[in-house]
Amino acid sequence: MRKIHLWIFILVQITCTAQDIVKNPVAIEYKVERIKVNEFDLFLSFKIQEPYKIISPTSLDDFFMRTEIHFNDSTYFGGGNNWIEIPAPEVEFDSMINENIRVHKGEVILTKRIKLLTNMDFKVKGYLNYQSMVTKLGKKGKEVTSFLCEDNFIVIKEKGEFKIMKI
């Protein structure tokens, strides 16, 4: 079902006019703060250009791609899959899919507390999938400009220091 929605979404993207094509309107910064010797808070800060929005990790619809954060190997640290969204997402009705979606506009921070499970040094790659989009009425009716994006990062613990950075 999700694959069918993805194909429909791709077809909608193809109908976008050439003048609407712009570079990805989302900038992401990564940061980490030590809480205790073996606990850290990870922060992913999104700056989203107006009038674009991104889909919340907690959005319930199956049509749009939710923001998802993945680690290639999480045996070195734990903390569950839940990220805290600051501020909470806005609920918005989307007439194209006839459902409410949860979105973020402007700036949002996703944060998660993790606990180290080892004293060993490590490097763990991760990636972030998200969709940024804007819907507007145009000459041909409702037009969607959207980007399906992937951002890669690495989490490093080395000589007692813990950091996260874009790669």
N, C-alpha and C positions, 0 to 999 in steps of 0.2 A: 504494500500500500504506500509506504514511504517513497519507494522508487518511482511509482506513478506520479506522486506529488512532485518529486524532484524533476521529472521530465516536463510536467506542466509548468513548473516554475521556470525551467530553462527556456521553454517556448515563450513565456511571458517576457523574459529578458531579451529575447531576440527582437521583439517588437519595439524595444526602446529606440528612440530616434538618436541619430548621431550627435546631435547637439547636447544630449543628456549624458554622454559618456565623459566621465571625469575620473581622476585618480581616486583610489580608495579614501573615503572621507574619515577614516578612523585611525588615530594614533594611539599606540599602546606603550606604556612604561611598566617595567617590572621592578619590584623592590622587595626586600626582606628585612625584618626586624627581629632581633633576638629577644625572647621573653624570659627564658631560663636557659640553663646550660644546654639542655636537649630539646628545647621548644622554640619554634620560630613562627612568625606570622608572614605569610606570602601575600603580596599585594599586586594585583594587575589593575592598572589605572587606564581607563579608556577616555579619550577625548574625541567626541563625535561632532563633526561639523553639522550645523543646521542646514537643511531641514531633515537630515538623515537620522536614523535610529538603528539600534541593534536589538536583536531578539534576546530576551532574558534566558538564562539557563533554566529557569523555572516555568517557562511558558508551556502551556498544556496542549497547544495545537500540534498537529502532525504535518502541517503544510510547510511552514517556514523552518529553517534550520536554527535550532537553539544554539546559544553560545556553549561550547563544550571545551573542557580543559582535560588533557590526557598526559600522563607520565608513562614513558616507555617501560620503566622498571620502578615499582614502588616498594621493593623489599627493604629499602634503606630507611624509609620513614612511613608514618601512618598519619591518619587524620580524617579518614572517610572521604566521601565524594561531595559533601555539601559545601558550597561556597556561600559566604554571606555577601549580599548585594547592598551597597551603600551609594545612593539612597535606594529604597525599595523600588521595584519596577512599576511603571504606570500600566494600567489596564486600558487597552484601546480596542474598540470594535473595528474589525477589518471586513468591509463589505464584500471584498473579493472572495473570501473564504467563509463569510457569514459566521464568524466566531470572534470571541475576544482573544487578544494576544497580549502578552506581557512584554513591554519594550523599555529601553533606556534611551534617553536623549541627552545631549550636552555632555555631561561627565558622569562616570560611574566607576566605582572601585569594587572589584571582587576580591575578597580576602578569605584566607583559610589558615587555621592554626595546624601546624604539623609537629609531630614528635619524632625525633631521631630514634631509630631502632638499632643503631650500630655506632661504634666509635671509629669505625674504619672511614677513610676518605673515600669519596665517590663522586661520579659525574653521571647525572641522569638527564637524558634529553626528554623534552616534552613538546607538545604542540597544542595550539588553541585554534579551534574552528569557530567561526562566527559569520553571521550574515548582516551586512549593513544595507539599508534600503530606504527609499523614499517613494511614496505614492502620490501622484498628483493627477488632476484632470487636465487633459490635453485635447488637441484637435480630434484625436481618434478615440476619445473616451478616457478611461482610467489608464494611466501609464505608470509602469514601475521601473525604477532604475535600482539595480541591486548588485551587490558584490558578495560572492561566496569566498571567504578568505581563510587562509591558514597562516598562522604565525608560529615560528619555532623558537624555543628557548631551551636553556640548560640550567639545571640546578646542580651546584657544586658545593661539596664539603671538602675542605682542604686545610690541613694544619689548624684545626679548630675554628676556622672561619666558614660561614655558610653564605652563599650568594645565589642569585638568580639573574640571568641575563638573556637578552635576545641573541639568537644566532642566525 
